[in-house]
Amino acid sequence: MNKFNLTFSLKLAFLYTLAKLKLIHAFLPEGLRDNLPTGWNNKMFWTAFSSGGRKIFFDYYCEFKEPKDYRPRESVLPEFQLSEEDIKFFYENGYIGPFDLMSPDQAENLRHDLLNSVSNTESFLAKNSKVEEEKNLTESLLPVVTNTRHTITEDYKKTALNRYNTFIDRHLDNSKIRDLFKQPEITERCAQLLGPDLILWRSAFFNVSPHSKGTHFHQNSTWLYQDLKESVVNPLRTDELFQITCWVALTEANEKNGCMTLIPGTHKEMVPLKLGEKSIYEAKKYRLYGNSFFADLDYPIESAKKSFIEMKAGQLFLFCERVLHGSADNSTDNSRWGISGRFVRTDTRIFTKEILAKGHQEVLYNIKNINLDDFKVVLVRGEDHFGYNKILKD
């Protein structure tokens, strides 16, 4: 039987109260100030407080507001046009697609190019990635992440192999990835959902290895989970659609080899985690350690109706990352490869001014002082009328 953790709740109440008193923050000790949940809202606080830390939101709590109508937010060429029924489907289910982007051969060539860009190992040039190649891939990541995309501390180097099993933000140093996500098959469809002016702020190149477990169901909204204090993505309104992820299949993706899996309609509201007894050991004030955020969602995952997004190599689909999503297990002998790009409107600020000035941290991996001086976004469509983010110039 779970016992209510009164100490946790009292500490959280103290920290949350201080977080709301912004005028006194400058006078607080730095260690205390660093632990204030300044990016939380009342729903997040009350859920954690009233459960004694047994339930906690791993990302910013927000509901999803339906639009007044389902007309496209931008006029595009007929070949990329979404109907009102298409847009309504997206708002009801949290995703749309797949759509054709390139041929399977082009997808395979891009996969080879991307693998070659992070390793000179000849085994990466094989037709299919085998289990032994996954080990080589992981071992090759450290020199990749210690480039100019971020300034890496010693602590960061120690955890880089685990953190970058997926290739994060390679669009910042790889023009082929930037060109991929500037294609009108992607940008014109995103513009009809988000509006005409779009930036790419995050990319990830990843796989599901042969005979391995897929990714557990999870949700993302403002990427608060990275430090559980401040959000990475800061839109004007969190209850409106402000972000879309484009997922591109670089190999065939099906239920057997680990295709993306969604629970339609679950983007309407963020779901807390059920930590149970683990919360006593994994919560430091209001934070978590480890990978437990992938498990024990306060949602009936097992009985929920799921959509398996099966795709041919070279196809794409679009989804709102608030929808519960993950990937199926891979029971085959080959890896399933994909690449994703996350798009937001130009009125969205990536990282807060304080994070950009003082550095970022990832609580999950106990990484601190990530210097973001070299971080930039990519303008993929329209114009930036706000200047909130540094734009990468090609």
Secondary structure, 3 states (H helix, E strand, C coil): CCCCCHHHHHHHHHHHHHHHCHHHHHHCCHHHHHCCCCCCCHHHHHHHHHCCCCEECCCCCCECCCCCCCCCCCCCCHHHCCCHHHHHHHHHHCEEEEEECCCHHHHHHHHHHHHHHHCCCHHHHCCCCCHHHHHHHHHCHHHHHCCCCCECCHHHHHHHHHHCCCEECHHHCCHHHHHHHCCHHHHHHHHHHHCCCEEEEEEEEEEECCCECCCCCECCCCCHHHCCCCCCEECCCCCCCCEEEEEEECCCECCCECCEEECCCHHHECCCEECCCHHHHHCECCECCCCHHHCCECCCCCCCCCEEECECCCEEEEECCCCCEEECCECCCCCEEEEEEEEEECCCEECCHHHHHHCEEEHHHCEEEEECCCCCEEEEECCCCCCCCCECCC
